[in-house]
């Protein structure tokens, strides 16, 4: 397997995260999840796979809050 620095994988190519993703869906039933870790750990890939394969009843929407500069922009 070749490394893919900075690239996005197809969700079918993301492996070894199924148990963690299952646990995250369970946590999301009752509260929020804050993912903060070192770079290159796989946080974004976990979210990519969760969005591609959502649990029944869930709709995934990707937002980048870093592009908002005021509370009004964020609220809109």
Steps between C-alpha positions, in 0.01 A plus 500: 500500500642838403480805721267779392621813683239773491273301270146383556425130482188346356285380793539140378879534545476609866572198717549425867251759628173306509492443877592862573233624257240272659589644843476856366149440364399368842641807675326732253162360606528701822775759472758670280842371400812716500786346306834658580824315446834526328518551126484196273310281749192460275237734647387627160492153349274381783259784422518425127405138560223594744352742245520242222338229713266676745291310751128470418321823587812716479589761240860620488576862411858625473568855616825689545447740791847646442365705211261694725628819660195622690222340704252622239682320217510184708126521579409545133 
